[in-house]
Amino acid sequence: MTVYTKTWKKKKKAVTDSKNAYESLSATQTKQISQAKNYQATITTAQSNIQAINDSLAYYYKSEKTKGKN
């Protein structure tokens, strides 16, 4: 006989509740959630690209500034 602890039962209930909530979403809601995640990933990627460009511009600006002093 298997004996389940309070913690195990609580986590199992949380998983079941999450699964039921996910299954109750309509196809449109699921698509919207997926789109939102994709948009967030696109924004994050764009921000990192912009930061990389800004960093390289700052580096070249500083290196050109020091070349002029020599």
N, C-alpha and C positions, 0 to 999 in steps of 0.2 A: 504494500500500500504506500502510495506517495503522499508525503506530508508537505504542504505548501506553507511558506512563511507569510506573514503579513506583508512584508516588503515585496515578495514575489507576486502576491495577489494584487497589490496596488499597482505594480508595474504592468502586469497583465491587463488590468482594467484600463490603464492609460493607453496601452497599445490598441486594445479593442475599441475604445472610444475614438481614437485617432483614425483607425481603419474605417469605422462607421461614418465618421465625418467626411473622410475622403470619398467614400463610395456614394455618399449622398449628394456630392457636387454634380451639377449638371455638366454636360459636355462644354457648354459655353464658358462656364466658370473655370473649368479645368484649362481650357484654351487660354483664357485671360491670365490665369496664374502663370502658365507656361510662358506667355508673351512677356509678362512683367519680369520674370526671371531672366529671360533673354535680353530685354532692354537694360536691366541692371548690369548684366555682364558686359554689354556693349559700352555702357557708360564708364564702367570701371576700366575697360581696355583703352578707351579713348583718353581718359584722364591720365593713365600711366604713359601713354604715348606723348601727350602734351607735356607731362613732367619731364620725360626724357629729352624732348626737344628743348625745353627751357634750360635744363641742366647743361646740354651741349652748347647752347648759345651763351650761357653765362661763362662756361669754360673758355670758349674761343674769345669772348669779349675780354676776359681777364688776361689771357695769354697774349692777345694783340696789344693790350694796354701796356703790359710789361715789356714787349718788344720795342715799343716806341720810346721807352726810357733809356734803353741801352744805346 
